[in-house]
């Protein structure tokens, strides 16, 4: 359907994500479906078994790597679903309190099956290949760093997704095993 670079939005944001604006941008008369994923900071225990809850997360990213990897994700999604419309991949950086969105993926397509599949592909591959690091913090001042994603090749993360092992790769099945 002739998508262009103008049909892709990739951003790191220091501000609260305006998901409604992204959905509005992706919604056009040309496309009948918009798939949306919004990740929200949870108030889970800061460490397993603790009564201390996460008050927020400080996110960091390597901006050039973020943009390059997300551009590659959009290209990979368009190669799998050539009739995709608009794609938005946006992640917060800085301090994000519990209950606020930290990542948004919005994808438009002619039909819901394509929009939903492409949205799932984009968030799964983003989580596997885009350099984002986080430090959880509690109101008490306790901080816990979580290892971020190493910047992996999008092609490898996409191949793992195609094989249905994207989730397992985070817990022991390495991309070198493909």
Buried (B, 14 or more C-beta within 10 A) or exposed (E): EEBEEEBBBBBBBEEEBBBEEBBEBBBEEEBBBBBBBBBEBEBEBBEEEEEEBBBBBBBBBBEEBBBBBBBBBBEBBBEBBEBBBBBBBBBBBEBBBBEBBBBBBBBBBBEEEBBBBBBBBBBBBBBBBBBBBBBBBBEEEBEBEEEBBEBBEBEBBBBBBEEEBBEEBEEEBEBEEE
